[in-house]
């Protein structure tokens, strides 16, 4: 342990191992969109289409990985055209070794980092903070998402992984717009054609200039390059450094889309009979103007959404399950205030899902999002129905206003309300949340952000406030972050999520990146870092202390090993049952633990991710093992098997938990797929199966067949089970097309 700590500190302080980045042009690049009378043929053939041949391409990409600041190893050409209704982007991705071009997956929204890929971002309001992302790989997948706050996930511990935590994370991958893409692979490399209706986007009327950046990944070299050069600490969402797209004559939108659905279901709860039902409902989308959209929903249904991934809880705090339902994910960043996954002042899963995960009927509602006079507006109102005596009917309301300021800055306010409704509603069964927040850019590398919030819950006598102040600074080699926050014991955001309450929290984070060159071991970079956070209650008792010391060792070929240690403190105020019959008593528990994480090349057809933890745990010991194996055959078949095991020895008893999950998917085409998710959770002794077939059309509509099977195996025999079959068809009707 001492050796590991010493190596981490030495690497942290090392300063001579990095390479000096070359200097790409300082001026931001400019691309010109050409208005055409005839649309390109959408078949992926850019080089053979006369429409594209008359448009001058944009090019000259610059690497950030593996060699930052140098020209891309292969040539890329980007052409942009538009008609009165649609924006077209044609890309030619030349490759000197076309046989090595990799298309890792053909499912919609599959990750683009472990495959050859192209993606671009459009900042249609030119505020330097938000935009629309579109991408594809050689298999022609549709990859899209929305960016808010430059992709930053709000307040809380920074994530060095690929996903933003929380429903209000800075990148909303689950947004699905109505657009198309086609690709073609040839002896020159590969090419892609995108057709994006202007009605899919939001923008200011009469705006002729947008911000644009384009990212290309070359799989075999683990190479990432950009059209508008970026420093290596940034990614595609760094919009203040994007290039410029000129020459646009954007239309005034006439957009009304209606998505009705028909649904039939059969449910077996273990009785002699199977309950069948038939239902109808739908959504509507109306663009009041190009920057303001009204969404309406009636008898809202989410049968096609994949079930939650199960988790093991070895602590006394709430688990976080992210939002997956399409209606609530569009423009989710507009409502983001708080710390994703920790303190979310608006958390849409509180609408229509009970505390134990059961679905509650959503009768209907509406959402208005967009910009009015330079102010970002988000209004939401939803009504849920009553479920016998288990849950009353409720009305949920949200008002969010914010204004973008220069240099990545903004200010805003939030109001949320939950109120029980109906004949049997209790007048005191309600609650409100009030908040203001701000984010300020400091130079080009720093930010300071914070929020202040208060809740109003009838009968609550404790502290009902929460606030956070967080500062951050990033360069190519150093990432610093620190903050302080409080959450009162009476703070109760009725339409939000709290992982824990009654604390004062201090956090600090230091992350060093050392980029290496021409080393005999083939390293790309070494990332020593440390993270510390601590929680005290308002009586001064420390509830949690966590010091993380780690170093990431990353090879150019893709593998990575993390060697770290944690120094922990847990102060238990009230005894809690951590496993059946095993109780953790009150007291303070100080421990250390070693952590080793090893990942093979994630772009390979077969890859392995593993994590091993060994150390003290609530007065005893814990051995935690997590292993995931991912395999693929071409771009059509993908599977992943995961296993998490905790072997815990405590003074109050010993126990073992196992969590297993198997995902299998086969894509007949980018829009026709079948997926299976099989899970077992030994903590609750439950098996669950989720089988889905989807035939997608546009904007998450189409034909779906979903089978869910949950079996409770507790007490050594099957005690309860539930099985349901759902067949759903939804269709997108474009009224003005």
Beta strands, then each sheet from edge to edge (+ up, - down):
strand 1: 30-32
strand 2: 34-35
strand 3: 62-65
strand 4: 76-82
strand 5: 86-94
strand 6: 117-123
strand 7: 131-137
strand 8: 143-147
strand 9: 171-172
strand 10: 179-186
strand 11: 189-197
strand 12: 210-218
strand 13: 223-226
strand 14: 243-246
strand 15: 255-268
strand 16: 275-289
strand 17: 292-300
strand 18: 338-339
strand 19: 343-344
strand 20: 362-372
strand 21: 375-384
strand 22: 393-405
strand 23: 409-421
strand 24: 430-442
strand 25: 446-457
strand 26: 465-474
strand 27: 478-487
strand 28: 497-498
strand 29: 503-512
strand 30: 514-515
strand 31: 523-536
strand 32: 542-555
strand 33: 560-572
strand 34: 576-579
strand 35: 582-584
strand 36: 587-599
strand 37: 606-617
strand 38: 620-633
strand 39: 637-650
strand 40: 653-669
strand 41: 672-681
strand 42: 686-696
strand 43: 702-712
strand 44: 720-734
sheet 1: 1+ 14+ 12- 6+ 7- 8+ 9-
sheet 2: 1+ 14+ 12- 13+ 3-
sheet 3: 2+ 4+ 5- 11+ 10-
sheet 4: 30+ 31- 29+ 27- 26+ 25- 24+ 23- 22+ 21- 20+ 17- 16+ 15- 44+ 43- 42+ 41- 40+ 39- 38+ 37- 36+ 33- 32+
sheet 5: 18+ 19- 28+
sheet 6: 34+ 35-
end
